Amino acid sequence: RFCLSLVLASFPTMATGEEIPPVLQDSWGDFWLFRFFVNAAGYASIVVPGFLLIQYFKRRNYLETGRGICFPVIKSCVFGSEVKSVHQEDGSLPPRVEPTESSTARQVFKLLFCAAGLQISYLTWGVLQERVMTRTYGATETDPGEKFKDSQFLVFMNRILAFTVAGLYCALTKQPRHGAPMYKYSFASLSNILSSWCQYEALKYISFPTQVLAKASKVIPVMMMGKLVSRKSYEYWEYLTAALISVGVSMFLLSSAPNRHVSTVTTFSGIVLLAGYIIFDSFTSNWQDALFTYKMSPVQMMFGVNVFSCLFTVGSLLEQGALLESLRFMARHSEFTAHAVLLSVCSACGQLFIFYTINQFGAAVFTIIMTLRQAFAILLSCLIYGHTVTVVGGLGVAVVFMALFLRVYARSRMKKRSKKLPPGETPVQKV
C-alpha cells in the first residue's frame, strides 16, 4: 500500500491542488495501469498462439497441401477466398444509393428518422456510460453503495450484442461474398477493445464533457495515422481545422472552475487514458479502411471485428476470474443490469444507424448529425450530472465545433470540385 501510494502520488492533478480520490488508492487491482497490463496479458495469451498457428500454416503452404474437414475453416481464417478489389474513393463505405423517384416528404422523413435514431442512441449511450462509471449502485441511508469497476466487462457486453445484431443482419440480408482472411480483423478488434476500455476507464478520472471534446480532436491523430499507415496526403484546410480543434480543446482543458467537484477533476491519468483511446481508435479506423480493399459490406466488417472482440474479452475475463464477479454484481444490482443491457443496445443500434445514414445521405450529413450530437451530449451531461464550464472553457467548446463544421463544409466543396476533375486526375484523399 505504501508503494502504491507513492506511485499514485506521482500522478498529480492538472491545474488543481486537489487530492486523488481514495477509491483510486484501494489496491493494485484498482490501479488503471496495472489493469491495463493484466488485460493485455490476457489478450496476448490468445494472440500469440494464434500468430504462431498462422505462421505454421503459411510455412507449410497449407493452401495447396491441406485436406480434410478443417480445410475450409483454416483457409477462410488464414488465407481468405479472393483477391483484393479496387479501393473505393470514399474509403470504407459502398457507393451511396441515390434516390431516384422518391418524394421530398419521404426524404425528409428518412433524414429525420436517421437523425433521431443517431441522437437517441448515442445520447442515451453517453448518459448511461457516465452513470455506470461514476455513480454507485445499491446506496441506502446506511450503506454508501458500491461502484462497478471492471470496464472490460462493459466492453464485452457491448461487443457480444453488436456481434449478435451484425450476425442476424448478415444472415437475413444479401451480403457480398466474403474474401478477407479472418485473422486480419483481429488487429482492428484488439485496438478497438483497447480504445473502448480506455474510454470507459477515463471517466473515473475526467469529466464526460472533457472526454467528448477529446473525441472531437481525434482527427489530429487520425491524420497522423493516415500518413503512417495509408500514406495519405491532406489539404491545407484539414491542417487548419485540426489546429483550431487543438486550440479549442486546450482552452477547455486549461480553464479552471471554482468549487469543481472531485469527480470532474482532470487528472494526469485521465489525460493518458484519453490519449490511449485516441491512438487506438485512430489505428482502428485506418486499419479498417485498409481492410475495405476486400469486397465486404460495413456490417460484415462489424461482424468480423466483433467476433474477435468477444473472443479476446471473454478470454481475458475468464483468466482473471472477473466474469463471474461482474455477473455477481449484476445479480446484486438489477439497476446496473438494466443500464448495462441498454448501454449495449444503444451501441449496437447506433452502429446500424451509422451505416444506414451514410448509405442514404452521405458522409457529410452524417458528420453534421454526429457533431450536433457531441454538442448535445456535453449540454445533457452538464444538466444531469452538474458539470461546470467556465467562460474560457465555453469559448473552447465553441471553437472546436466551429472547426468541425468548417471541416464538413470544406470537405463537401472539395468533393464537388473533384467530380469536375479530368479523368486522369485524382483528388487528394481526406479523413
C-alpha positions as a Markdown table, in Angstrom:
| # | Residue | x | y | z |
|---|---|---|---|---|
| 1 | Arg | 0.0 | 0.0 | 0.0 |
| 2 | Phe | 2.9 | 2.4 | 0.8 |
| 3 | Cys | 4.5 | 1.7 | -2.6 |
| 4 | Leu | 1.1 | 2.2 | -4.4 |
| 5 | Ser | 0.6 | 5.5 | -2.6 |
| 6 | Leu | 4.0 | 6.7 | -3.9 |
| 7 | Val | 3.1 | 5.6 | -7.4 |
| 8 | Leu | -0.3 | 7.3 | -7.3 |
| 9 | Ala | 1.2 | 10.4 | -5.8 |
| 10 | Ser | 3.4 | 10.7 | -8.9 |
| 11 | Phe | 0.3 | 11.3 | -11.0 |
| 12 | Pro | -0.6 | 14.9 | -9.9 |
| 13 | Thr | -3.8 | 16.5 | -10.9 |
| 14 | Met | -3.7 | 19.2 | -13.6 |
| 15 | Ala | -4.3 | 22.8 | -12.8 |
| 16 | Thr | -5.7 | 21.8 | -9.3 |
| 17 | Gly | -4.3 | 21.1 | -5.9 |
| 18 | Glu | -6.9 | 18.5 | -5.0 |
| 19 | Glu | -6.0 | 15.0 | -3.8 |
| 20 | Ile | -6.7 | 11.9 | -5.8 |
| 21 | Pro | -10.0 | 10.2 | -4.6 |
| 22 | Pro | -9.4 | 7.5 | -2.0 |
| 23 | Val | -11.3 | 5.0 | -4.2 |
| 24 | Leu | -8.4 | 5.1 | -6.6 |
| 25 | Gln | -6.0 | 4.0 | -3.9 |
| 26 | Asp | -7.7 | 0.9 | -2.7 |
| 27 | Ser | -5.3 | -1.7 | -4.1 |
| 28 | Trp | -3.1 | -2.6 | -7.1 |
| 29 | Gly | -6.2 | -4.2 | -8.7 |
| 30 | Asp | -7.8 | -0.7 | -8.8 |
| 31 | Phe | -4.8 | 1.0 | -10.4 |
| 32 | Trp | -5.6 | 1.5 | -14.1 |
| 33 | Leu | -2.1 | 0.9 | -15.4 |
| 34 | Phe | -2.0 | -2.5 | -13.6 |
| 35 | Arg | -5.4 | -3.4 | -15.0 |
| 36 | Phe | -4.3 | -2.4 | -18.5 |
| 37 | Phe | -1.3 | -4.8 | -18.4 |
| 38 | Val | -3.4 | -7.6 | -16.9 |
| 39 | Asn | -5.9 | -7.2 | -19.7 |
| 40 | Ala | -3.1 | -7.0 | -22.3 |
| 41 | Ala | -1.6 | -10.2 | -20.9 |
| 42 | Gly | -5.0 | -11.9 | -21.3 |
| 43 | Tyr | -5.2 | -10.8 | -25.0 |
| 44 | Ala | -1.6 | -11.9 | -25.6 |
| 45 | Ser | -2.5 | -15.4 | -24.3 |
| 46 | Ile | -4.8 | -15.7 | -27.3 |
| 47 | Val | -2.9 | -13.6 | -29.9 |
| 48 | Val | 0.5 | -15.3 | -29.5 |
| 49 | Pro | -0.7 | -18.9 | -30.1 |
| 50 | Gly | -2.9 | -17.6 | -32.9 |
| 51 | Phe | 0.0 | -15.9 | -34.5 |
| 52 | Leu | 2.2 | -19.0 | -34.3 |
| 53 | Leu | -0.6 | -21.1 | -35.9 |
| 54 | Ile | -0.9 | -18.7 | -38.8 |
| 55 | Gln | 2.8 | -18.7 | -39.4 |
| 56 | Tyr | 2.8 | -22.5 | -39.2 |
| 57 | Phe | 0.1 | -22.9 | -41.8 |
| 58 | Lys | 1.7 | -20.3 | -44.1 |
| 59 | Arg | 5.1 | -22.1 | -43.9 |
| 60 | Arg | 3.6 | -25.4 | -44.6 |
| 61 | Asn | 1.9 | -24.0 | -47.7 |
| 62 | Tyr | -1.4 | -25.3 | -46.3 |
| 63 | Leu | -3.5 | -23.6 | -49.0 |
| 64 | Glu | -2.1 | -26.2 | -51.6 |
| 65 | Thr | -1.4 | -29.2 | -49.4 |
| 66 | Gly | -4.2 | -29.0 | -46.8 |
| 67 | Arg | -7.1 | -31.5 | -46.8 |
| 68 | Gly | -9.9 | -32.7 | -44.5 |
| 69 | Ile | -12.9 | -31.2 | -42.9 |
| 70 | Cys | -10.9 | -28.4 | -41.2 |
| 71 | Phe | -9.5 | -27.1 | -44.5 |
| 72 | Pro | -12.4 | -24.6 | -45.4 |
| 73 | Val | -12.2 | -23.1 | -41.9 |
| 74 | Ile | -8.4 | -22.7 | -41.9 |
| 75 | Lys | -8.5 | -21.4 | -45.5 |
| 76 | Ser | -11.1 | -18.8 | -44.5 |
| 77 | Cys | -9.3 | -17.7 | -41.3 |
| 78 | Val | -5.7 | -17.7 | -42.7 |
| 79 | Phe | -5.8 | -17.2 | -46.4 |
| 80 | Gly | -9.2 | -15.8 | -47.4 |
| 81 | Ser | -11.0 | -16.7 | -50.6 |
| 82 | Glu | -10.4 | -13.9 | -53.1 |
| 83 | Val | -8.0 | -11.1 | -54.1 |
| 84 | Lys | -8.4 | -7.5 | -53.2 |
| 85 | Ser | -10.7 | -5.2 | -55.1 |
| 86 | Val | -10.0 | -1.7 | -56.3 |
| 87 | His | -10.1 | 0.7 | -53.4 |
| 88 | Gln | -13.1 | 2.9 | -53.3 |
| 89 | Glu | -12.8 | 6.6 | -53.3 |
| 90 | Asp | -14.8 | 7.1 | -50.1 |
| 91 | Gly | -12.6 | 4.5 | -48.4 |
| 92 | Ser | -14.7 | 2.3 | -46.2 |
| 93 | Leu | -18.1 | 2.6 | -47.5 |
| 94 | Pro | -20.0 | 1.3 | -50.5 |
| 95 | Pro | -21.4 | 3.8 | -53.0 |
| 96 | Arg | -24.3 | 5.7 | -51.6 |
| 97 | Val | -27.7 | 4.8 | -53.1 |
| 98 | Glu | -29.1 | 7.9 | -54.8 |
| 99 | Pro | -32.9 | 8.3 | -54.6 |
| 100 | Thr | -34.5 | 8.1 | -58.0 |
| 101 | Glu | -38.2 | 8.6 | -57.7 |
| 102 | Ser | -38.5 | 9.4 | -54.0 |
| 103 | Ser | -40.7 | 12.4 | -52.9 |
| 104 | Thr | -39.3 | 15.2 | -50.9 |
| 105 | Ala | -41.5 | 14.4 | -48.0 |
| 106 | Arg | -40.2 | 10.9 | -47.9 |
| 107 | Gln | -36.6 | 12.0 | -48.0 |
| 108 | Val | -37.3 | 14.5 | -45.2 |
| 109 | Phe | -38.9 | 11.7 | -43.2 |
| 110 | Lys | -35.8 | 9.4 | -43.8 |
| 111 | Leu | -33.5 | 12.2 | -42.7 |
| 112 | Leu | -35.5 | 12.9 | -39.5 |
| 113 | Phe | -35.6 | 9.2 | -38.8 |
| 114 | Cys | -31.8 | 8.8 | -39.2 |
| 115 | Ala | -31.1 | 12.0 | -37.1 |
| 116 | Ala | -33.5 | 10.9 | -34.3 |
| 117 | Gly | -32.1 | 7.4 | -34.3 |
| 118 | Leu | -28.5 | 8.6 | -34.0 |
| 119 | Gln | -29.3 | 11.2 | -31.4 |
| 120 | Ile | -31.4 | 8.9 | -29.2 |
| 121 | Ser | -28.9 | 6.0 | -29.5 |
| 122 | Tyr | -25.8 | 7.9 | -28.7 |
| 123 | Leu | -27.1 | 10.5 | -26.3 |
| 124 | Thr | -28.7 | 7.7 | -24.2 |
| 125 | Trp | -25.4 | 5.7 | -24.5 |
| 126 | Gly | -23.4 | 8.7 | -23.3 |
| 127 | Val | -25.7 | 9.4 | -20.3 |
| 128 | Leu | -25.6 | 5.7 | -19.3 |
| 129 | Gln | -21.9 | 5.5 | -19.8 |
| 130 | Glu | -21.3 | 8.3 | -17.3 |
| 131 | Arg | -23.9 | 6.8 | -14.9 |
| 132 | Val | -22.3 | 3.4 | -14.8 |
| 133 | Met | -18.7 | 4.5 | -14.4 |
| 134 | Thr | -19.1 | 7.4 | -12.0 |
| 135 | Arg | -22.1 | 6.6 | -9.7 |
| 136 | Thr | -22.7 | 4.0 | -7.0 |
| 137 | Tyr | -25.3 | 1.2 | -7.0 |
| 138 | Gly | -27.3 | 0.0 | -4.0 |
| 139 | Ala | -26.9 | 3.1 | -1.9 |
| 140 | Thr | -29.1 | 3.5 | 1.1 |
| 141 | Glu | -29.2 | 5.7 | 4.2 |
| 142 | Thr | -26.7 | 3.5 | 6.0 |
| 143 | Asp | -24.8 | 2.0 | 3.0 |
| 144 | Pro | -22.9 | 4.2 | 0.5 |
| 145 | Gly | -23.3 | 1.5 | -2.1 |
| 146 | Glu | -20.6 | 0.3 | -4.5 |
| 147 | Lys | -19.2 | 1.3 | -7.9 |
| 148 | Phe | -18.8 | -1.0 | -10.8 |
| 149 | Lys | -15.1 | -1.0 | -11.6 |
| 150 | Asp | -14.5 | -3.5 | -14.5 |
| 151 | Ser | -14.5 | -1.6 | -17.7 |
| 152 | Gln | -13.6 | -4.7 | -19.7 |
| 153 | Phe | -16.9 | -6.3 | -18.8 |
| 154 | Leu | -18.8 | -3.4 | -20.3 |
| 155 | Val | -16.7 | -3.7 | -23.5 |
| 156 | Phe | -17.6 | -7.4 | -23.6 |
| 157 | Met | -21.3 | -6.6 | -23.1 |
| 158 | Asn | -21.2 | -4.1 | -26.0 |
| 159 | Arg | -19.4 | -6.4 | -28.3 |
| 160 | Ile | -21.5 | -9.5 | -27.7 |
| 161 | Leu | -24.6 | -7.7 | -28.6 |
| 162 | Ala | -23.0 | -6.0 | -31.6 |
| 163 | Phe | -21.8 | -9.4 | -32.8 |
| 164 | Thr | -25.3 | -10.8 | -32.5 |
| 165 | Val | -27.0 | -7.9 | -34.3 |
| 166 | Ala | -24.5 | -7.9 | -37.1 |
| 167 | Gly | -24.7 | -11.7 | -37.4 |
| 168 | Leu | -28.5 | -11.6 | -37.7 |
| 169 | Tyr | -28.3 | -8.7 | -40.2 |
| 170 | Cys | -25.8 | -10.6 | -42.4 |
| 171 | Ala | -27.9 | -13.8 | -42.2 |
| 172 | Leu | -31.2 | -12.1 | -43.2 |
| 173 | Thr | -29.9 | -9.8 | -45.9 |
| 174 | Lys | -27.8 | -10.3 | -49.0 |
| 175 | Gln | -24.2 | -9.6 | -48.5 |
| 176 | Pro | -21.1 | -9.6 | -50.8 |
| 177 | Arg | -19.1 | -12.8 | -51.0 |
| 178 | His | -16.5 | -12.5 | -48.2 |
| 179 | Gly | -12.9 | -12.8 | -49.2 |
| 180 | Ala | -10.7 | -11.3 | -46.5 |
| 181 | Pro | -8.6 | -13.6 | -44.2 |
| 182 | Met | -10.5 | -13.6 | -40.9 |
| 183 | Tyr | -7.3 | -13.1 | -38.8 |
| 184 | Lys | -6.9 | -9.6 | -40.2 |
| 185 | Tyr | -10.0 | -8.5 | -38.3 |
| 186 | Ser | -8.1 | -9.3 | -35.1 |
| 187 | Phe | -5.8 | -6.2 | -35.4 |
| 188 | Ala | -8.8 | -3.8 | -35.6 |
| 189 | Ser | -10.6 | -5.8 | -32.9 |
| 190 | Leu | -7.7 | -5.5 | -30.5 |
| 191 | Ser | -7.2 | -1.8 | -31.0 |
| 192 | Asn | -11.0 | -1.3 | -30.8 |
| 193 | Ile | -11.4 | -3.0 | -27.4 |
| 194 | Leu | -8.4 | -1.2 | -26.0 |
| 195 | Ser | -9.8 | 2.1 | -27.2 |
| 196 | Ser | -13.2 | 1.3 | -25.6 |
| 197 | Trp | -11.5 | 0.2 | -22.4 |
| 198 | Cys | -9.6 | 3.5 | -22.2 |
| 199 | Gln | -12.8 | 5.4 | -22.9 |
| 200 | Tyr | -14.7 | 3.8 | -20.0 |
| 201 | Glu | -11.7 | 3.9 | -17.7 |
| 202 | Ala | -11.0 | 7.6 | -18.4 |
| 203 | Leu | -14.4 | 8.5 | -16.9 |
| 204 | Lys | -13.1 | 7.6 | -13.4 |
| 205 | Tyr | -10.6 | 10.5 | -13.7 |
| 206 | Ile | -12.1 | 13.1 | -16.0 |
| 207 | Ser | -15.5 | 14.7 | -16.8 |
| 208 | Phe | -17.7 | 13.5 | -19.6 |
| 209 | Pro | -17.5 | 16.9 | -21.4 |
| 210 | Thr | -13.7 | 16.6 | -21.5 |
| 211 | Gln | -14.0 | 13.1 | -23.0 |
| 212 | Val | -16.4 | 14.3 | -25.7 |
| 213 | Leu | -14.0 | 17.1 | -26.7 |
| 214 | Ala | -11.1 | 14.7 | -26.8 |
| 215 | Lys | -13.1 | 12.5 | -29.2 |
| 216 | Ala | -13.7 | 15.6 | -31.4 |
| 217 | Ser | -10.0 | 16.2 | -31.5 |
| 218 | Lys | -9.1 | 12.7 | -32.7 |
| 219 | Val | -9.0 | 14.0 | -36.3 |
| 220 | Ile | -5.4 | 15.0 | -35.5 |
| 221 | Pro | -4.0 | 11.5 | -34.7 |
| 222 | Val | -6.2 | 10.1 | -37.4 |
| 223 | Met | -4.4 | 12.3 | -39.9 |
| 224 | Met | -1.1 | 11.2 | -38.4 |
| 225 | Met | -2.0 | 7.6 | -38.6 |
| 226 | Gly | -3.3 | 8.1 | -42.1 |
| 227 | Lys | 0.2 | 9.3 | -43.2 |
| 228 | Leu | 2.0 | 6.5 | -41.4 |
| 229 | Val | -0.4 | 3.6 | -42.2 |
| 230 | Ser | -2.0 | 4.6 | -45.6 |
| 231 | Arg | 0.5 | 7.2 | -46.9 |
| 232 | Lys | -2.3 | 9.7 | -47.3 |
| 233 | Ser | -1.9 | 13.4 | -48.1 |
| 234 | Tyr | -4.1 | 16.2 | -46.9 |
| 235 | Glu | -5.3 | 19.7 | -47.9 |
| 236 | Tyr | -4.3 | 22.9 | -46.1 |
| 237 | Trp | -7.8 | 23.4 | -44.7 |
| 238 | Glu | -7.5 | 20.0 | -42.9 |
| 239 | Tyr | -4.4 | 21.1 | -41.1 |
| 240 | Leu | -6.1 | 24.4 | -40.3 |
| 241 | Thr | -9.2 | 22.8 | -38.8 |
| 242 | Ala | -7.0 | 20.3 | -36.9 |
| 243 | Ala | -5.1 | 23.2 | -35.4 |
| 244 | Leu | -8.3 | 25.0 | -34.4 |
| 245 | Ile | -9.6 | 21.9 | -32.7 |
| 246 | Ser | -6.4 | 21.5 | -30.7 |
| 247 | Val | -6.6 | 25.2 | -29.6 |
| 248 | Gly | -10.2 | 24.8 | -28.6 |
| 249 | Val | -9.6 | 21.6 | -26.6 |
| 250 | Ser | -6.6 | 23.2 | -24.9 |
| 251 | Met | -8.7 | 26.2 | -23.9 |
| 252 | Phe | -11.3 | 23.9 | -22.3 |
| 253 | Leu | -8.8 | 21.7 | -20.5 |
| 254 | Leu | -6.7 | 24.6 | -19.1 |
| 255 | Ser | -9.7 | 26.5 | -17.9 |
| 256 | Ser | -10.3 | 26.2 | -14.2 |
| 257 | Ala | -13.7 | 26.3 | -12.5 |
| 258 | Pro | -14.2 | 27.2 | -8.8 |
| 259 | Asn | -15.6 | 24.6 | -6.5 |
| 260 | Arg | -15.0 | 21.9 | -9.0 |
| 261 | His | -16.3 | 18.5 | -7.8 |
| 262 | Val | -13.6 | 15.8 | -7.3 |
| 263 | Ser | -15.2 | 13.6 | -9.9 |
| 264 | Thr | -14.7 | 16.2 | -12.6 |
| 265 | Val | -11.0 | 16.8 | -11.8 |
| 266 | Thr | -8.9 | 16.3 | -15.0 |
| 267 | Thr | -6.0 | 14.2 | -13.7 |
| 268 | Phe | -2.9 | 13.1 | -15.5 |
| 269 | Ser | -4.1 | 9.5 | -15.5 |
| 270 | Gly | -7.3 | 10.7 | -17.3 |
| 271 | Ile | -5.2 | 12.5 | -20.0 |
| 272 | Val | -3.1 | 9.4 | -20.5 |
| 273 | Leu | -6.2 | 7.2 | -20.9 |
| 274 | Leu | -7.7 | 9.7 | -23.4 |
| 275 | Ala | -4.5 | 9.7 | -25.4 |
| 276 | Gly | -4.6 | 5.9 | -25.4 |
| 277 | Tyr | -8.2 | 6.0 | -26.6 |
| 278 | Ile | -7.4 | 8.4 | -29.4 |
| 279 | Ile | -4.3 | 6.5 | -30.6 |
| 280 | Phe | -6.0 | 3.1 | -30.5 |
| 281 | Asp | -9.2 | 4.4 | -32.2 |
| 282 | Ser | -7.1 | 6.1 | -34.9 |
| 283 | Phe | -5.4 | 2.9 | -35.7 |
| 284 | Thr | -8.7 | 1.1 | -35.8 |
| 285 | Ser | -10.2 | 3.4 | -38.4 |
| 286 | Asn | -7.1 | 3.3 | -40.6 |
| 287 | Trp | -6.8 | -0.5 | -40.4 |
| 288 | Gln | -10.5 | -0.9 | -41.3 |
| 289 | Asp | -10.0 | 1.4 | -44.2 |
| 290 | Ala | -7.2 | -0.8 | -45.5 |
| 291 | Leu | -9.4 | -3.9 | -44.9 |
| 292 | Phe | -12.1 | -2.5 | -47.1 |
| 293 | Thr | -9.9 | -3.1 | -50.1 |
| 294 | Tyr | -11.5 | -6.5 | -49.9 |
| 295 | Lys | -15.1 | -6.8 | -51.1 |
| 296 | Met | -17.2 | -6.5 | -48.0 |
| 297 | Ser | -20.1 | -4.5 | -46.5 |
| 298 | Pro | -19.8 | -2.4 | -43.4 |
| 299 | Val | -22.0 | -4.9 | -41.5 |
| 300 | Gln | -19.6 | -7.7 | -42.5 |
| 301 | Met | -16.8 | -5.6 | -41.0 |
| 302 | Met | -18.8 | -5.0 | -37.9 |
| 303 | Phe | -19.4 | -8.8 | -37.6 |
| 304 | Gly | -15.8 | -9.8 | -38.2 |
| 305 | Val | -14.3 | -7.3 | -35.7 |
| 306 | Asn | -16.8 | -8.2 | -33.0 |
| 307 | Val | -16.1 | -11.9 | -33.4 |
| 308 | Phe | -12.5 | -11.3 | -32.2 |
| 309 | Ser | -13.6 | -8.7 | -29.7 |
| 310 | Cys | -15.9 | -11.2 | -28.0 |
| 311 | Leu | -13.1 | -13.9 | -28.1 |
| 312 | Phe | -10.5 | -11.5 | -26.6 |
| 313 | Thr | -12.6 | -10.0 | -23.9 |
| 314 | Val | -14.3 | -13.2 | -22.7 |
| 315 | Gly | -10.9 | -15.0 | -22.6 |
| 316 | Ser | -9.3 | -12.2 | -20.6 |
| 317 | Leu | -12.3 | -12.0 | -18.2 |
| 318 | Leu | -12.2 | -15.8 | -17.6 |
| 319 | Glu | -8.5 | -15.8 | -17.0 |
| 320 | Gln | -8.8 | -13.0 | -14.4 |
| 321 | Gly | -12.0 | -14.5 | -12.8 |
| 322 | Ala | -13.6 | -11.2 | -13.4 |
| 323 | Leu | -16.5 | -12.5 | -15.5 |
| 324 | Leu | -18.1 | -14.3 | -12.5 |
| 325 | Glu | -17.5 | -11.3 | -10.3 |
| 326 | Ser | -19.2 | -9.0 | -12.8 |
| 327 | Leu | -22.2 | -11.4 | -13.1 |
| 328 | Arg | -22.5 | -11.4 | -9.3 |
| 329 | Phe | -22.5 | -7.6 | -9.3 |
| 330 | Met | -25.3 | -7.8 | -11.9 |
| 331 | Ala | -27.2 | -10.2 | -9.7 |
| 332 | Arg | -26.8 | -7.9 | -6.7 |
| 333 | His | -27.9 | -4.7 | -8.6 |
| 334 | Ser | -30.8 | -5.1 | -11.0 |
| 335 | Glu | -30.5 | -1.4 | -11.9 |
| 336 | Phe | -26.9 | -2.0 | -13.2 |
| 337 | Thr | -28.2 | -4.9 | -15.2 |
| 338 | Ala | -30.7 | -2.7 | -17.0 |
| 339 | His | -28.2 | 0.0 | -17.6 |
| 340 | Ala | -25.5 | -2.4 | -19.0 |
| 341 | Val | -28.0 | -4.0 | -21.3 |
| 342 | Leu | -29.5 | -0.7 | -22.5 |
| 343 | Leu | -25.9 | 0.6 | -23.0 |
| 344 | Ser | -25.1 | -2.3 | -25.3 |
| 345 | Val | -28.4 | -2.0 | -27.2 |
| 346 | Cys | -27.8 | 1.7 | -27.9 |
| 347 | Ser | -24.2 | 1.0 | -29.0 |
| 348 | Ala | -25.3 | -1.8 | -31.5 |
| 349 | Cys | -28.3 | 0.1 | -32.8 |
| 350 | Gly | -26.2 | 3.2 | -33.2 |
| 351 | Gln | -23.8 | 1.4 | -35.5 |
| 352 | Leu | -26.6 | 0.3 | -37.7 |
| 353 | Phe | -28.0 | 3.8 | -37.9 |
| 354 | Ile | -24.5 | 5.0 | -38.9 |
| 355 | Phe | -24.4 | 2.6 | -41.9 |
| 356 | Tyr | -27.9 | 3.5 | -43.0 |
| 357 | Thr | -27.4 | 7.2 | -42.7 |
| 358 | Ile | -24.2 | 7.3 | -44.7 |
| 359 | Asn | -25.7 | 5.0 | -47.3 |
| 360 | Gln | -28.8 | 7.2 | -47.7 |
| 361 | Phe | -27.4 | 10.7 | -47.3 |
| 362 | Gly | -23.6 | 10.5 | -47.5 |
| 363 | Ala | -20.8 | 11.1 | -45.0 |
| 364 | Ala | -21.3 | 14.9 | -44.9 |
| 365 | Val | -24.8 | 14.8 | -43.5 |
| 366 | Phe | -23.8 | 12.0 | -41.1 |
| 367 | Thr | -20.9 | 14.1 | -39.8 |
| 368 | Ile | -23.2 | 17.1 | -39.2 |
| 369 | Ile | -25.6 | 15.0 | -37.2 |
| 370 | Met | -22.9 | 13.5 | -35.1 |
| 371 | Thr | -21.2 | 16.8 | -34.5 |
| 372 | Leu | -24.5 | 18.2 | -33.2 |
| 373 | Arg | -24.8 | 15.0 | -31.1 |
| 374 | Gln | -21.5 | 15.8 | -29.4 |
| 375 | Ala | -22.7 | 19.3 | -28.5 |
| 376 | Phe | -26.0 | 18.0 | -27.1 |
| 377 | Ala | -24.0 | 15.3 | -25.1 |
| 378 | Ile | -22.0 | 18.0 | -23.4 |
| 379 | Leu | -25.1 | 20.0 | -22.6 |
| 380 | Leu | -27.0 | 17.0 | -21.4 |
| 381 | Ser | -24.1 | 15.8 | -19.1 |
| 382 | Cys | -23.8 | 19.3 | -17.6 |
| 383 | Leu | -27.6 | 19.4 | -16.9 |
| 384 | Ile | -27.9 | 15.9 | -15.4 |
| 385 | Tyr | -24.6 | 15.5 | -13.6 |
| 386 | Gly | -23.9 | 19.1 | -12.6 |
| 387 | His | -20.6 | 19.7 | -14.5 |
| 388 | Thr | -19.5 | 23.3 | -14.6 |
| 389 | Val | -17.9 | 25.0 | -17.6 |
| 390 | Thr | -16.2 | 28.4 | -17.4 |
| 391 | Val | -16.4 | 31.2 | -20.0 |
| 392 | Val | -13.0 | 30.3 | -21.4 |
| 393 | Gly | -14.0 | 26.6 | -21.5 |
| 394 | Gly | -17.2 | 27.5 | -23.2 |
| 395 | Leu | -15.3 | 29.5 | -25.9 |
| 396 | Gly | -13.0 | 26.5 | -26.3 |
| 397 | Val | -16.1 | 24.3 | -27.0 |
| 398 | Ala | -17.4 | 26.8 | -29.5 |
| 399 | Val | -14.0 | 26.9 | -31.3 |
| 400 | Val | -14.0 | 23.1 | -31.5 |
| 401 | Phe | -17.5 | 22.8 | -33.0 |
| 402 | Met | -16.9 | 25.8 | -35.4 |
| 403 | Ala | -13.8 | 23.9 | -36.7 |
| 404 | Leu | -15.8 | 20.7 | -37.1 |
| 405 | Phe | -18.5 | 22.4 | -39.1 |
| 406 | Leu | -15.8 | 24.2 | -41.2 |
| 407 | Arg | -14.3 | 20.9 | -41.9 |
| 408 | Val | -17.6 | 19.4 | -43.1 |
| 409 | Tyr | -18.2 | 22.5 | -45.4 |
| 410 | Ala | -14.7 | 22.4 | -46.9 |
| 411 | Arg | -14.9 | 18.6 | -47.5 |
| 412 | Ser | -18.2 | 19.0 | -49.3 |
| 413 | Arg | -16.8 | 21.7 | -51.5 |
| 414 | Met | -13.7 | 19.5 | -52.3 |
| 415 | Lys | -15.9 | 16.6 | -53.3 |
| 416 | Lys | -18.0 | 18.8 | -55.7 |
| 417 | Arg | -14.7 | 20.0 | -57.2 |
| 418 | Ser | -13.3 | 16.5 | -57.5 |
| 419 | Lys | -16.3 | 15.4 | -59.6 |
| 420 | Lys | -15.3 | 18.1 | -62.2 |
| 421 | Leu | -11.7 | 16.9 | -62.4 |
| 422 | Pro | -10.4 | 15.5 | -65.7 |
| 423 | Pro | -10.4 | 11.7 | -65.9 |
| 424 | Gly | -6.6 | 11.4 | -65.5 |
| 425 | Glu | -6.5 | 13.4 | -62.2 |
| 426 | Thr | -7.3 | 12.0 | -58.8 |
| 427 | Pro | -8.4 | 14.1 | -55.7 |
| 428 | Val | -6.4 | 14.2 | -52.5 |
| 429 | Gln | -7.5 | 11.6 | -50.0 |
| 430 | Lys | -9.2 | 13.0 | -46.9 |
| 431 | Val | -10.2 | 11.9 | -43.5 |
